[in-house]
Amino acid sequence: MHRCSVVLVLALATQTVTAAEEWSQFRGPLGNGHSAATGLPVQWSGDQNVVWKQRIPGEGWSSPVIHKGRIILTAAVPVPGSEKDYSLQMLTLDATSGAIAANVEVFRQDGKTAPAIHTKNGHSSPTPLVEGDLIYLHWGHQGTACVQSDGTIRWRNRKLDYPPVHGSGGSPVVVGNRLIFSCDGGSDPFVAALDKNTGDVAWRVDRKTDASSKFSFSTPLAIPVGGKTQVISPGSGAVCAYDPEDGREIWRVDYGEGYSVIPRPVFAHGLVYVCTGYGTPHLLAIRPDGNGDVTKTHVSWEQRRAVPHTSSPLVVGDDVYMVSDNGVASCLDAKTGKQHWQQRLSGGGGYSASLLYGDRKIYFQSETGVGNVIRASRQFELLSTNTLGERTLASYGVTQQSLLIRSAENLYRIGKVN
């Protein structure tokens, strides 16, 4: 394995994060929704415990990431004089003040050829990924790029075109010298890897399933198995494990007509936890040590009640936490699937944002701007219900002792106000 892959395996094997973490990708440094931060806020509103609030130009639902005291977002900004053209930009904000330090246009989206998007999506939904001083930016079918922290564009790739349905959503993952992401459009879905240094296509593997609806939006997850790295990528009809070097399919679990798969997998206790998408979502706990079709042999347990279509689940200790799209939260035994509790969350509204764990608490953010905080426990204990007053679909970011919450128009830093 490449040295980077070895480092990844060692890091994932511990499943911990350090106090000096940077929120470097979708769902944090390990991609699992865990933060090492302490003192995270429990109470907030649109004007309580707001360190700052910064209006964000354009639109988008990419989640915030952090790099050396700067917050990085993407946005699709309308081009003046055009009804449908968008400037696809990387935005850099000062984490202390919230001021926008830089706007870098990476691509220009032609409104005449851009397909329609879902009302719960935007033209800039995939989350940036930071590695060292490089930032990888992904707009699905619109293209992928690498930008240096000073704003210099190192490379662009617009060769992996595909017909999206409802827009793009999944974010990339870096494994060794590969940048890997899913391209699940309306037809001929595939998984692709770029050389992270040049942007050249390293490999491209077609997804082969019997699902009639081919489109999905999931973000892959790299995991260590037997001293090697696998990339777990759910799509319509099946979840597959791939070799990051050449794209070889290692194993798969089929789940029939499950489609529009959005949640990112989670790995813990030697199990991969995968949600199977629309129409009736299941949560599968899969042992990743098989080869070929392991549908009948490697699913340790399955849950069919109150499983999310959209938000990613969370594993804390020996428990799995999740929230259905209509706001029913659950706590299950991670090893057996036994339900400890199930509770409808306060505040109403749908749930799209992925769960966050930090400081022994779990954070849920609804689409209507309501944030619920509970104790991470096998007994349901609601600590607070917080109303921001704006639509929120993006997942949390974390910096020091603060939450970063992106709304339809603003980015909030929520934390202790001096």
Secondary structure, DSSP 8 states (H G I E B T S, - for coil): --HHHHHHHHHHHHT---TT----STTSTTSSSEE---S--S---SSSSEEEEEE-SSB-----EEETTEEEEEEEEE-TT-SS-EEEEEEEEETTT--EEEEEEEEEE-TTT-----TT--S--S--EEETTEEEEE-GGG-EEEEETTS-EEEEE-------SS------EEETTEEEEEE--SSS-EEEEEETTT--EEEEEE-----S--------EEEEETTEEEEEEEETTEEEEE-TTT--EEEEEE-TT-BS-----EEETTEEEEE--BSS--EEEE-----EE-TTTSEEEEE-SS--SSS--EEETTEEEEE-TTSEEEEEETTT--EEEEEE-TT-S---S--EEETTEEEEE-TTSEEEEEESSSS--EEEEEE-SS---S--EEETTEEEEE-SSEEEEES---
